[in-house]
Amino acid sequence: MWIDDDGVVHTVALPSPTELMSAGFRGSLDALVEVDSRRVLDLVESQQDRFLSVENVSPIDADTEARFHGATPPRNLLDGPVSTLDDLGAVIAAVDRRWRLDVLMALEDYLT
């Protein structure tokens, strides 16, 4: 993710949202979705809204942003099992702010 001079947030489209997920994470997420898919998607969507309205309010440093222009997040960024919504929320919160929106968008794509 990077922010341009106008304050617009940009992400890079990935060929597959699973690129950001380890096999262990994905398997446990699939099991969680089987139990309560609506609440999982609601959590991801609310985290996106929170990121865009609260967490992403910071000064823009053009030199820093230039390093991330067009960069993709690291593969398997989401790793380890999640068995509850709290677990999923904790995994999302632990992702570096730089990649959090990319992760949230990948999760939304995967879930829908």
N, C-alpha and C positions, 0 to 999 in steps of 0.2 A: 504494500500500500504506500502511496505517496500523496502529498498534498501540493497542488499547484499554487502559483502566485495569487490566484483568486480565492484560495481556500477550499477548492473543490477536491474531494477525496477520490482517488483513483485506485482500482485494483486491477490485477491481471487475470484474465480468464484462463482457467486451467482446462486441459483436454478432458480430465475426469476429476471430480471432487475427491475421489478416493486417493489421489496422489498425496494428500495431506494426512492420510489416516494409515496407521499401521494395521496389519491384519488383526491383531489382538484387539485394538480399539474398535475397529469396524465390526467385528463379531459381537463384541459386548454391546455396542450401540444398536446393532440389529435386534438383539435380545431385548433391550430396553424399549425399543420402538414397538416390538410385538406386544408388550405389556400396556403401553400408553403412548401411542404415536402422537396424539393431539397435544399432550402436555410437553412432549419433547420438542415438537415444532414451536409451540408457544414460547418455550424457554429460549430457543435460538432466536426467534423473532424479537422477543423482548430484549435480549442481549444486544442485538443489532441496533434497535432503537436507542438503547442506553449508550452504546458506543458512539453513535452519530450525534446524540444530543448532549452527552455529559463528558464522556471520556476523551473525545477527540478535540476538546477545546484546549489548544495549546499554541504557543507562538510558532510561527513557521520560519525555519532556517533553510534558505534556498540551497545552501551547500549540502546540508544533510539530506534534504529531499531529493536532490539530484542523484545521489548515490542509489536511491531506491526506485528511481523512474524506470518502469518496465520490469523490475525484479520480481521473481516469483518466490513465494515462501519456501522454506526447506521442506523436502519430502518427509513424510511420516512425522510431521510436527505433532499430530495428535497420536499419543502413544499410551498404552496401558489400558486396563479395563475400566469400564464405567458400569455400575450396576444400579445406580439411582440417579434421579434428576440432580440431586446435590453433587454427586460425583461429576456429572457432565458439566454443571455450572463451575465447579472447581477447576476442571481441566481447561475450560474456556478461559477462566480468569487467570490461569497460570501462563497462558500464551502471551508472549511479548506483545505489547500494544501495537507495535509495528505490523504484526501479522494477524492481529485479532480479527479485523474486519474480513480479511481474506478467509480465515478459518470459518467465521460465521456464515459467509456467503457460500462456501463449499458445503458446510453442513446443511444449509437450507436447500441447496441444489440436490444434495444426496437424499434428503428427506421428502422432497416433492416430486 
